Amino acid sequence: MVRPRVRKILADLWGNRMRSLLVIASITVGLFAIGVIATLHRVMTEDLRLGYAAANPPNIRIVAAPFDQGLVDHLKKVEGVRQAEGLRGFDARLESRPGEWIGIEFKAVPQDETRQIAQVRLVEGKWPPGDREVVIEQYKIADVNAQIGEWITIELPSGKRRPLKVVGVVSDQTVGAFASGPGFFLAPVQGYVNQETVEWLQQDLPYTYNMLYITVDGDSNDETRLWEVANRVRDEMEHAGGTVINIAVRGSYDHPNRRYLEALAIVLVLLGFLIVFLSGFLITNTMQAIIQQQIQQIGILKTLGSRRYQIILLYMGLILVFGAIAALTAAPLAYRVAFQRVVPLAKTINMAYRGPRFLPHVILLQVGMGLLVPQLAALAPILQGSRISVREALSGVRESQQGRRGWFDRMILRLRGFSRPTLISIRNTFRRKGRLLLTLTTLSLGGAIFIATFNVQVSMDRYVDMVSRYFLADVNLTLARPERVLEINQVLSDLPGVAYVEAWGTARSEMILPDGATGENVQLLAPPVDSRLVDPVMIEGRWVKSGDQNAIVLNERFMSDFPNLRVGDVLRLRLNGKETDWIIVGYFQLAGRSSGLLAYTSRESLLRVINQPDKAMTYRIVAEGKDLSKEEQEALGRAIEARMAARGIRVLDVTTGSYLSSSAAQGFAALTGFLLFLASLTALVGSIGLTGAMSLNVMERTREIGILRAIGATNRILLKLILTEGMLIGFLSWIIAVLAAFPISKLLSDSISQALFGNPSTLAYTPTGFLLWLGAVLILSALASILPARNAARLTIREVLAYE
Amino acid sequence: MDSPALPDRQPIIRARQVVKVYPAGGRPVQALKGVNLDVYAGEFVAIQGKSGAGKTTLVQILTGVDRLTGGEVWVDGAALHRFDENQLAFWRGRNVGVIFQSFYLMPTLSILDNVVLPIDLCGDYHPRRSRELALELLRQVGLEEHAYKLPSQISGGQQQRVAIARALANDPPLIIADEPTGRLDSVNAENIFQIFQSLVNGGKTVLMVTHDEGLASRASRRLILADGEIVADDFVPISVSEATNKTDD
């Protein structure tokens, strides 16, 4: 025979199914959110890391003047080198739509697929590509606008066009690995062809390489060690007559989007904690009501000899059953939803998703929290309920509650000018202040996170705006080879729509560390000294000005990576194989640590250093009209390209300003989209809280409702009473949510910004979130009140007056 | 009015100068004003009085359901005034069977489980033995065939008989009932009284608050309370010792 006290637990659970469902729902929604969050966190962290490592990514990439397989074989013997492979990479353009050209980055692969480093995973079609065939990387496949089996047109830097057949789609984990900044998101379409196709495409010296991929022995995540091996390889390469242009290193687990994931992980963990709190409030609220309803039974139990600990254990047992049911419900639900959500996200951040899997620790976490958090949340009401004396419990009157009326109650009692039913609603709202407080907290926090999501979105847009301040042009033109600036200015100046043209110098350099070793890559950008297309945000010092000699302005990444470097110090860079000294005149803010090492100097200084006549490959063009749309920018780009073609000037790439911004924003859109999903979850927790509170309020006032009906209250009046109360709570919660949204927006925005850019955010606010939540909370409040109101209206007077 | 003592027996209940004050809003209300009472094993005591006289308060003090403000209470040798809430609960579960006017059965438990519950809480619980004992008690009150019903499925009189069976579950020497027949018709009230009478005949001590003059007159002893004091006690002393009472005070 099951012990009667256990029977009581089960009978209580079953006897009041609506109330039990409410508690279970409160716990379930929290566990569900935690399950989704923990699953996503685990799967993404694991798959991003392991997926990248599984591709056997290069630890060192060396860009060099063309070299052959003989040199590669020789370099394989260098100490610390595990694998070395030569690679041929080149840029071209592809026609995505008639007359529209976008950049494509080709990598040549051996036909027999003996490649070991940076292995790709076939998604669709075939691999490796045959002659005159191309395989495309999946992330930007949509931009290519061609299906497998279709032909695309490639335009080479020489201006020649060649058709290639698309034969497959692959996933390449190393996209953006060696680009600075949000490399993955800004990377062009990636295409893979074989060596024969390279020859056919008439690349110079087709059977040579211009890139060397190396993996190292031992710890492949120790950056110092990677640089040691890289420098040894460089020395050996140069010793063998090769010319090293550029070196970059990267750990075997260091996926290009690692920082993005870190930002996401922070959001996940933050919201996870918040949801646990919200769920806890919800449980406390519901348990308080349950204990309130059970007070008389507690009195009876005590009369029959039950001691306090037995009562506590009894209700903890009940909570345990609630928690267990919730965990069993939430775990499979969270599993399903999390693995559904991870698929689009995996594509967005180029994660090698390894499919749904059983995650025992997530289940354990859910079960553990399901059993523990409700106990903690319910502890206060249970302790309070078990402390009540038998006499108070049996009489239902608490001495501590007798005769007390605070200033707030007196103020509410003095309210005038409302109809009697409205007055009842207002007074009922504030009747159970503890419950109201918890309900408001839950709903307000959910709302505040919802509102904050929109503010974070705007803040991210502001980041894109900030990046744009350094690239203010409408069209960015890259030529196939350096052309005389005067000539290009002349060609473009009389083109309708063009207002202004600037020639920019760009160069890739390497830092020379104080001990003479080679350090990281530094991207050098060199606008004219009087450029109108850079509007820098200075952190320290000043921008480059006329008359400066070898002056350089560095981005904030230098500040965090090299804190000893100050304004006035000298920075040594290797440019085109030649070491030169640059004087640091200032630091500017771009996009924190995500942007890599970036420096601005004047075009004049750069030309002097690299000994180049007044020629440039990169031109930035501003249109006559202001704030051109994407289409207008594209039209101008086409016009510029046509003009160049007419003059026989070969164009490598034409990019609009809006394309750059939207590419940079793409990653954030996914991030904020995800944030919105999580915010909706918290809002759901909040609204379940409100439904629960309203149901409990109505349940407790069943007798009062009976009296109201007995004296003539119609269904409509009852509905109005309960709806007014629910919506009043909803509106109050909105006011608190608005206030709480400010610090929460700051917290979320700063956390993401720290993870992505290494600095606090420039927080912006938008009314969208505030207004949307007002609408949402009023609708939710109405919905949360309708069910209990309908239930109350359905009861007969006899039923409600008999209610115990 | 003081209760006289029997020199050759120890009382099962001994109350001395029991005072109970309730904090009712700003003005405290004195519900018991220095009550002295001795009850001996095997007595059937009926407590009477008007509403607000202090009957329920006295019963609650004697069962340990409520704490006294002043004075001392011994029940079967246990000094209730020195116990804390938990000790009172444990003591009560084993030593007193309490019966209420409103029955106070657990609505979600079967009749049988309601009877087993006190054994589970502080008795010597054994699944089979406890069940057999409960069924025997239900048989004694004539409700064996309703053992597996819920309280809501039986009548008020039957519910009160279940409450009596439950009060007897741990075989306490003392049964205290607060208006057990208050909600029952005369036939059911008579049934309940008969059960109490048989319990007294079996050696139990019964204290019963009642408004029913007919039933009270059939108890072995009648106490009348008014304004928190015992104003009448028809107990016939074998040897009255006022001096002893005064010494005890």
Contacts between the chains, C-beta under 8 A, distances in Angstrom:
chain1	res1	chain2	res2	distance
A	1	B	116	7.8
A	1	B	127	4.1
A	1	B	128	7.1
A	1	B	130	7.4
A	1	B	131	5.2
A	3	B	120	5.1
A	3	B	125	6.9
A	3	B	127	7.8
A	4	B	109	6.1
A	4	B	113	4.2
A	4	B	114	7.6
A	4	B	116	4.8
A	4	B	117	4.4
A	4	B	120	4.8
A	5	B	117	7.1
A	5	B	120	5.4
A	5	B	121	7.0
A	7	B	109	5.9
A	7	B	110	7.9
A	7	B	113	5.3
A	8	B	106	6.2
A	8	B	108	6.4
A	8	B	109	5.8
A	8	B	113	7.7
A	8	B	117	7.7
A	11	B	106	8.0
A	11	B	108	3.4
A	11	B	109	6.0
A	12	B	108	5.7
A	14	B	108	7.9
A	15	B	107	7.4
A	15	B	108	4.3
A	296	B	104	7.4
A	297	B	106	6.4
A	299	B	104	7.7
A	300	B	104	4.6
A	300	B	105	7.9
A	300	B	106	6.7
A	301	B	117	7.8
A	301	B	121	6.8
A	302	B	65	7.9
A	302	B	85	7.9
A	302	B	89	5.2
A	303	B	63	7.5
A	303	B	65	6.2
A	303	B	92	6.9
A	303	B	98	5.1
A	303	B	100	7.9
A	303	B	104	7.3
A	304	B	92	7.9
A	304	B	93	5.8
A	304	B	98	7.7
A	304	B	117	6.0
A	304	B	118	4.4
A	304	B	121	5.6
A	304	B	122	7.8
A	304	B	166	7.2
A	305	B	89	5.6
A	305	B	90	6.1
A	305	B	92	5.4
A	305	B	93	1.4
A	305	B	94	6.5
A	305	B	118	5.7
A	305	B	121	4.9
A	305	B	122	3.8
A	305	B	123	7.9
A	305	B	170	7.3
A	306	B	89	6.0
A	306	B	93	7.1
A	306	B	121	4.5
A	306	B	122	7.3
A	307	B	86	4.6
A	307	B	89	4.9
A	307	B	90	5.7
A	307	B	122	7.6
A	308	B	85	6.8
A	308	B	86	5.5
A	308	B	89	7.6
A	309	B	86	7.8
A	310	B	121	6.2
A	389	B	65	7.9
A	389	B	66	6.9
A	389	B	67	7.4
A	389	B	85	7.0
A	390	B	60	7.8
A	390	B	65	4.3
A	390	B	66	7.1
A	390	B	89	7.9
A	391	B	60	5.6
A	391	B	65	5.5
A	391	B	66	4.3
A	394	B	65	7.4
A	394	B	100	7.5
A	394	B	104	7.2
A	399	B	22	7.6
A	399	B	23	6.1
A	402	B	23	7.8
A	402	B	24	7.3
A	402	B	25	6.3
A	403	B	25	4.2
A	403	B	26	7.3
A	804	B	107	7.9
